[in-house]
C-alpha cells in the first residue's frame, strides 16, 4: 500500500481500509488522491467496471470534508439512474459509519423527511439525478443557495452516458446555473468505464468551470478474456414449425450454457428479452430445473428491478437475468460467471460496457455471443446474402480486444431543444425578464456558446407566436399561456422523451409498463411472465392482469438509432478482405465468414467505389461512417441523383443513375474536389430531418424547423470528414 497516500487519508477511512483487509490501494486510487490533494484541477477517472473508481473519487474527497467541514452540502453526486444512487448510497453509508458525514439520496422515490432535514441543515453528500437537481433549481432557488453555498465537489457518474445524451447538456447547464447562484465553482470529478477520446471527455467535464482536468493513466493489467460466438440458422419462407424449432434450438442451447451460472443475457430490444426469458423459464419447467430467470429493463417496475439486483448480488441461486441497456451501467450485482450477448451489440462502446460486467475481482471475463440468422433462400441480389451484423460483431470484438478502441463521443453544439428547455425554465423560476437579459443569461452558458444571437431571436419569436412565451406591456418576457402547461407539468424536468405508458398491475402489485393497450382477454409478456388482461382503467391508464401459463409476446414501439464510426466500418472492410482466422468463432461461424468473404470479393465491393446491382441500379461503397455516408447521400441528391441508405446502419448507398460506373465515380470525385456549403443542399423536407434526427429529441416540436435543420447539418453531417475519409481510401 502507498504509505504516503494512506497516511493522508482521514482516520475513519484508514480504519475502514484495515477493517475490510485491503492489502493495498489500487493505482487509480493513489492517482486520484494525489490529484485531489495536490492540485486544484478537475479529475476524470476512466477505468473498467469494479476497478475501484468510486472509492478513488470518494476517499480523498471525504478526507477533505472531514479535515475541513463545509458550511453546506460539500459533495454533489450526480447519477443517471435512481438505481445507481440507491446502490452507491448503501456503499457510502458503510464507509461513512464512523465519520459524522451524512449522505442523503434525492430522487422521486427518496424519503421526503430526509429531504426536508437536509434543506433545514445542509451537510455532507447529496446524491441526485439531473431531473431532481433541475426541479430543485426551478422551484427552490433560495433553498439551493443555502444548500450549496459551500459546495466543494461535483461527482458525475457514468460520464460516457451523459456525453451521448441530451441529459448531459442538462447536467452542464444546471451546474453552471448553480455556479452563478452561489458565486463559486466547485471541482468536478467524472467517472466512466468506457471512453474513447479522453480529451473530448475532459473538455466536456471542464465545460463552464475554467479549470484544467487531470486524467490519470493507470495500468490495470490485462484481463483474461474468454470469447465464443455461436450461430443458429433459420430459412425464411419455411413453415412456422421450422422457425419455431430453430428458435427452440437456440433457446435450449442458452438454457444449457447458463445452467448453474450466474449470467446476464443482453439483447438489443425489450421484446427479445421478454420472449427469450419466457422461453428459458418454460424450458426450465420442463427439465424440472429451478426458476432462476429474471428480466431487467426500463419498463419493469422499480420494485421488481431492485429485487432482481438484490438477488443477483446476494442470492445463493445462480440467477440468470435478461436485460437491455439498464444493466450496462455500474449497478453492483457482485461477480458474474459470464455475460451472454444475443445478436451484435450496436457499437464498440456498448460491447465494452457489457464485457465490463464480467471478469470482476480477478476472474476470467467470459462472453458468449449467439445469433439466429435468417437466410433468404430465394435471395437473388448480390448483397442480400451478406450478414452485415455478423461481420460488424467480429469488427467490434477485434477493435476492442486488440486495440482497446472505443468510439469518441462528439459534442452537441447546437442543441436548440435544450436551449428551449433552459429558456423556459429560467422564465419559470425568475419571472419577467427583458429579451436582452434573457439572451445574455442563456447564450453565456458554455453549452450554448456556438448558438448565435440571431438564432436565439428566431427561437424567441417562434415561442411568442406559439404562446409558450408572452411579451408584457413593459416589453419584458414571461411564460405564456401554452407554455404554462409545459413548465408546470412534472415531465418538464426530464429532457428525454417519456412515452405514454400504461401501468400493468396484478391486483395491487405493479409489474411494469407497456406503451399500448392490450384488450381484455389478450395475453402478453412482461417481466418474463405471461399475463392476461382482466380489466382496463383507461382514465388512470392501468391494465389489470392475471398470471397465466404459456409463452406470449409483447411489442413496444421501437425507435432504434444506430451510428457507425468510420474506423468500425473500415474494420468491417478489412475483415472481408483478409484471411484471418478468429479462434472464438464456432465452426458454423467460420464457414459463414468464408461464404461472406467469397461473396464480397466476387461482387467487387471491396475494391471498387461503384458496383452495378441491376439496370441503372448501383451500390456505392466508400467504407465510411454513418455521418459521412449521409453527407454523401445529400450531396448526390444535390446533383440530381436518386440516392438512399437502405437501413439505419447500412455501410453503402443505393443509387439510380443513367450512366456507367466510371461516370458515377467521376461525379463523386468531382463533388469531393469542390468546396461545399452544407446549408445549400436540397434537403427533401422537414420530415427527413425529423425522421433521422429530431424526433428522438424532446422539445424539438417547439423549435422552428429552420433551426432543427441547422442543428442536423451542424451537429450530424460532416463534409470535411467525408473528404478526409474518402481520400484515405484512394
Beta strands, then each sheet from edge to edge (+ up, - down):
strand 1: 42-46
strand 2: 75-78
strand 3: 103-106
strand 4: 125-128
strand 5: 153-156
strand 6: 187-192
strand 7: 213-214
strand 8: 225-235
strand 9: 263-266
strand 10: 293-296
strand 11: 320-323
strand 12: 338-342
strand 13: 365-375
strand 14: 433-434
strand 15: 469-471
strand 16: 476-479
strand 17: 502-506
strand 18: 509-514
strand 19: 523-526
strand 20: 529-537
strand 21: 542-548
strand 22: 610-614
strand 23: 617-620
strand 24: 642-644
strand 25: 653-656
sheet 1: 3+ 4+ 2+ 5+ 6+ 1+ 7+
sheet 2: 8+ 13+ 12+ 9+ 11+ 10+
sheet 3: 14+ 16- 15+
sheet 4: 18+ 17- 21- 20+ 19-
sheet 5: 22+ 23- 25+ 24-
end
